[in-house]
Amino acid sequence: MSDDALAQFLTARWGLHTTFAGRLLYVPNVHRRWQLLDGTVTHCDDQLVGAAGLPNISSRPPDSVLYAPGVSTQFGRPYTVRTNEPV
């Protein structure tokens, strides 16, 4: 099990962004700290990272593989995010 503070920070999600009727929305959520377990990649067919300009990243083993067996989450009321650009 990973108790690494950086891993917890990188995987924790405290809200989500989405669009509805052309507006950008933010939906906050709360959850307890989830249990992160070490995992193993058995197969990876990734072309996205290379297409983003980072070649050969997908051809080497990942630096970290973690998963959570489940987490209970409570979502709050969505609210509009003000932007200068149309969505």
N, C-alpha and C positions, 0 to 999 in steps of 0.2 A: 504494500500500500504506500502511496506517495503522500507524505505530509509536508512536502516542499512548499513554502510560501509562494514562490514564483509560479509553480504549477497551479496552485489554487487561484492566484490572481489572474493568470492567463485563461483559465477555463471558466471562471465564475461569470455568470450572466445576470445582470440586475435590471435588464429591460430589453425591449426589442423595438426595432423600427419597421414600419410598414407604410403602405400607401392605401388610401381609401378616398374615392371620389376626387382623385387628383391632388389630395393633400397628404403631406408627410406627417405621420403620427408616431408618437413614442408611447409605449405601453410599459410602465414600470412593473417589476415583479420582486417578490421576496422569497427566499428559500434558505433553509439551513445549509451550512457548509456540507458539501457532498463528499462522499468517500471516493477517492480516486485510487483505482487499482492499476497496477502495471499490466500492460497488454503486449501482444506480439502481432506484428503484421505478417500475415501469411501470403497475401497477394496485394499488389498495388499497381494499377494501370493508370498513371497520372500524366496527363499531357498539359494540364492547365498551368502548372508552375513553370514549365519550360516555355510555354507560349507567353507567359508574363515576363520573359527575359531572364529567367534563372535556370539555364540549362544544366543538366547533369545532377540536379538536386534530387530528383525522383529516382535516380539510378543507384543511390547509396542508401544504406539503412537509415531510418529516421533517428533523430537525436532523442526523441521521447515518444512513447506510445502509452496513453492513459485512457481509461474509460471509467464511467460511473454506472453502477448497476441500476440506478434509478434515483429520482429526486422528486419530492413533492414541491410544487410551486404554486404560489398565489399571485394572480395578476391584478393590477390596479386598473383604474379608469384611464383609457387612452386620452391623450391630449395632442393638439396640433403643434408641430414644430414650425416655428417661423423661419422661413428661408428667403434668400434674395433671388433665388432661381426657381423657375417653375419645375414641378416634379414630372 
